[in-house]
Amino acid sequence: LFTLVVGTSTQREQLRAKLSALEEDGRLIYGTSSWPASVMTCYVQKYDQNHVHFLDGAGGGYTQASKEFKAKLRTRN
């Protein structure tokens, strides 16, 4: 699952704490990345019918989170 979550720094730390507990139990592996800004890319075929928005962290959010995830995955296997 790849998702973008918006929240305060306190909320991010609470989420990371919960994810870390699940990770320690062996139930999941996760990666995160936080940025103060985001980038939206729009793909438009017909503005009133077919258009899609892609959101990511301004500093390469999904890419940075995947690096953390892959590093954890390598150490687990």
C-alpha positions in Angstrom: 0.0 0.0 0.0 1.4 3.4 -1.0 -0.4 6.3 0.5 0.0 10.0 1.3 -1.0 11.1 4.8 -1.2 14.7 5.9 -0.8 15.5 9.6 1.0 17.4 12.3 4.5 16.4 13.5 2.8 14.9 16.6 0.4 12.9 14.5 3.3 11.6 12.3 5.2 10.5 15.4 2.1 8.7 16.8 1.6 6.9 13.4 5.3 5.9 13.3 5.1 4.6 16.9 2.1 2.4 15.9 3.7 1.2 12.7 7.0 0.5 14.6 5.1 -1.7 17.1 3.5 -3.7 14.3 6.9 -4.0 12.6 8.5 -5.3 15.8 5.8 -7.9 16.0 6.7 -9.0 12.5 3.3 -8.0 11.1 4.5 -5.4 8.5 7.5 -3.5 7.1 7.1 0.2 6.4 8.9 3.2 5.2 8.1 6.9 5.7 9.2 10.3 4.5 8.1 13.7 5.6 8.3 17.0 3.6 7.0 20.5 4.4 5.6 20.8 0.8 4.0 18.6 -1.8 3.9 18.3 -5.6 0.8 17.7 -7.6 1.0 16.4 -11.1 -2.1 16.4 -13.3 -2.7 14.1 -16.2 -5.5 15.5 -18.3 -7.2 14.0 -21.3 -10.5 15.9 -21.0 -10.6 18.3 -18.1 -14.3 17.8 -17.4 -14.2 14.0 -17.7 -10.8 12.3 -17.6 -8.1 13.8 -15.4 -6.0 12.3 -12.6 -4.0 14.0 -9.9 -0.8 12.5 -8.5 0.5 13.8 -5.2 4.0 13.3 -3.7 6.3 14.9 -1.2 8.3 17.7 -2.7 11.6 16.0 -1.9 10.7 12.7 -3.6 8.4 11.4 -0.8 7.5 7.9 -2.2 11.1 7.4 -3.5 12.6 8.3 -0.1 10.0 6.1 1.8 10.7 3.2 -0.5 14.5 3.4 0.2 13.8 3.1 3.9 11.3 0.2 3.2 13.8 -1.7 1.0 16.6 -1.3 3.4 14.5 -2.8 6.2 13.3 -5.6 3.8 16.9 -6.5 3.0 17.8 -6.9 6.7 14.7 -8.9 7.5 15.4 -11.5 4.8 
